Amino acid sequence: MSDQSQEYLTFLLDGEEFGVDILRVQEIMVWAPVTAIPGAPDYLRGVINLRGVIVPIVDMRQRFGRDPIDYTDTTVVIVLRTSESENSVVVGVVVDAVSEVYKVEAENIKESPNFGDHIDSRFVFGMATVDEKIIILLDAKKLLNVNDLYSVVSHVRPKASESLAS
């Protein structure tokens, strides 16, 4: 094995297997009700208080433009963390189920094909081949980018200058 390997936590979403860098995973929790945020995009389910930290909860099915489903006993929240502008960003992502942790060699990670404008692949880091299956690897930094994550919210509320002009 080479020194160029990395571990990924994989999860299932609408029958597909996705992976995130295990070093970005803070914890895995069972689904529990959240506090809704008025005016938030549909995929932002709400927030939870996790040991004194307010954590936004994002439904990954809806984030990826798929139909929402009722949550089951396999539905979990993966709490991911990353840093942005010297501040730590913590977000929980709701997924259908957790799968496995894989150690992936760098040579088994391929660049994502160009899907054109029909598929939003901005969160995809690459594709990994593990045990004869393909795992879609997600870029946690892009996935948790605060400006992108909440961009729909800024379009919902008019800016103070716009509301005064009307």
C-alpha positions as CSV (number, residue, x, y, z in Angstrom):
1,M,0.0,0.0,0.0
2,S,1.2,3.5,-0.8
3,D,1.5,6.5,1.5
4,Q,-1.1,8.2,-0.8
5,S,-4.2,6.7,0.7
6,Q,-7.0,8.3,2.5
7,E,-10.0,7.0,4.5
8,Y,-13.6,7.9,3.5
9,L,-16.8,7.4,5.4
10,T,-19.4,6.3,2.8
11,F,-23.1,6.7,3.0
12,L,-26.1,5.9,0.9
13,L,-28.4,8.4,-0.7
14,D,-31.1,7.4,-3.1
15,G,-29.4,4.1,-3.9
16,E,-26.0,5.6,-4.6
17,E,-22.9,5.5,-2.4
18,F,-21.1,8.7,-1.6
19,G,-17.9,9.3,0.5
20,V,-16.5,12.1,2.6
21,D,-13.1,12.4,4.0
22,I,-13.2,10.7,7.4
23,L,-11.1,13.5,8.9
24,R,-14.1,15.9,8.3
25,V,-16.5,13.7,10.2
26,Q,-17.1,14.9,13.8
27,E,-19.8,12.4,14.7
28,I,-22.8,10.3,13.4
29,M,-26.2,10.7,15.1
30,V,-29.6,9.2,14.7
31,W,-32.2,11.5,13.2
32,A,-34.0,13.7,15.7
33,P,-36.3,16.6,15.3
34,V,-34.8,20.0,14.5
35,T,-35.8,23.6,15.0
36,A,-37.0,25.0,11.7
37,I,-35.7,28.2,10.3
38,P,-38.3,30.4,8.6
39,G,-37.4,31.5,5.0
40,A,-34.7,28.8,4.7
41,P,-34.3,26.7,1.5
42,D,-36.2,23.4,1.6
43,Y,-33.0,21.4,2.0
44,L,-32.1,23.3,5.2
45,R,-34.2,21.3,7.6
46,G,-33.3,23.5,10.6
47,V,-30.8,23.6,13.4
48,I,-29.9,21.6,16.5
49,N,-28.0,22.4,19.7
50,L,-25.0,20.0,19.8
51,R,-23.3,20.5,23.1
52,G,-23.7,24.3,23.0
53,V,-23.0,24.7,19.3
54,I,-25.9,25.6,16.9
55,V,-25.6,23.2,14.0
56,P,-27.5,23.6,10.7
57,I,-29.0,20.4,9.4
58,V,-29.1,19.8,5.6
59,D,-31.1,17.1,3.9
60,M,-28.7,15.8,1.2
61,R,-31.5,14.3,-0.9
62,Q,-33.0,17.8,-1.3
63,R,-29.6,19.5,-1.5
64,F,-28.8,17.3,-4.6
65,G,-32.3,18.0,-6.1
66,R,-33.8,14.6,-5.4
67,D,-37.2,13.9,-4.0
68,P,-37.5,14.0,-0.2
69,I,-38.5,10.8,1.6
70,D,-39.8,10.0,5.1
71,Y,-37.0,9.3,7.5
72,T,-36.6,5.7,8.8
73,D,-34.6,4.0,11.5
74,T,-31.6,3.9,9.2
75,T,-31.7,7.7,8.5
76,V,-28.7,9.4,10.2
77,V,-27.1,12.8,10.5
78,I,-23.4,13.0,9.8
79,V,-21.9,16.0,11.5
80,L,-19.1,17.4,9.3
81,R,-16.6,20.1,10.1
82,T,-14.3,22.1,8.0
83,S,-12.7,25.5,8.3
84,E,-13.4,28.6,6.3
85,S,-11.6,31.9,6.8
86,E,-10.1,30.7,10.1
87,N,-13.5,29.8,11.5
88,S,-14.7,26.3,11.9
89,V,-17.9,25.4,10.0
90,V,-20.0,22.6,11.4
91,V,-23.0,21.2,9.5
92,G,-25.1,18.1,9.9
93,V,-26.1,16.3,6.7
94,V,-29.1,13.9,6.7
95,V,-28.4,10.7,4.7
96,D,-30.4,7.5,4.1
97,A,-27.8,5.3,5.8
98,V,-24.1,5.1,6.7
99,S,-22.3,2.4,4.7
100,E,-18.6,1.8,5.5
101,V,-15.2,3.3,5.9
102,Y,-12.9,2.6,3.0
103,K,-9.2,3.3,2.7
104,V,-8.8,4.5,-0.9
105,E,-5.5,4.6,-2.7
106,A,-4.8,7.8,-4.7
107,E,-4.5,5.8,-7.9
108,N,-8.0,4.5,-7.4
109,I,-9.5,8.0,-7.5
110,K,-10.4,9.4,-10.9
111,E,-11.6,12.8,-11.9
112,S,-15.3,13.1,-12.3
113,P,-16.5,13.1,-15.9
114,N,-17.9,16.3,-17.3
115,F,-21.7,15.9,-17.1
116,G,-22.4,19.2,-18.7
117,D,-25.1,21.5,-17.3
118,H,-27.6,18.8,-16.6
119,I,-25.9,17.5,-13.4
120,D,-24.6,19.7,-10.6
121,S,-21.2,18.2,-9.9
122,R,-19.7,21.1,-8.0
123,F,-19.5,19.1,-4.8
124,V,-17.9,16.1,-6.4
125,F,-14.2,15.6,-5.7
126,G,-13.8,12.5,-7.8
127,M,-14.8,8.9,-8.3
128,A,-13.2,6.1,-6.4
129,T,-13.3,2.4,-7.5
130,V,-13.5,0.2,-4.4
131,D,-14.4,-3.5,-4.6
132,E,-15.6,-3.3,-8.2
133,K,-18.0,-0.4,-7.3
134,I,-17.8,3.3,-7.9
135,I,-18.1,5.7,-4.9
136,I,-18.8,9.3,-5.5
137,L,-16.3,11.3,-3.4
138,L,-17.6,14.7,-2.1
139,D,-15.5,17.7,-1.4
140,A,-16.5,18.6,2.2
141,K,-15.1,22.2,1.8
142,K,-17.3,22.9,-1.2
143,L,-20.2,21.0,0.4
144,L,-20.0,23.1,3.6
145,N,-19.3,26.5,1.9
146,V,-21.4,28.9,3.9
147,N,-22.0,31.4,1.1
148,D,-23.2,28.6,-1.2
149,L,-25.1,26.7,1.4
150,Y,-27.3,29.6,2.4
151,S,-27.3,31.5,-0.9
152,V,-31.0,30.8,-1.5
153,V,-31.8,32.5,1.8
154,S,-30.3,35.8,0.6
155,H,-32.6,35.8,-2.4
156,V,-35.7,35.3,-0.2
157,R,-35.2,38.4,1.9
158,P,-34.8,41.8,0.2
159,K,-31.8,43.9,1.2
160,A,-32.6,46.8,3.5
161,S,-31.9,49.3,0.6
162,E,-34.3,47.3,-1.7
163,S,-37.1,47.3,0.7
164,L,-36.8,51.1,1.3
165,A,-36.8,51.7,-2.5
166,S,-40.2,50.0,-3.0
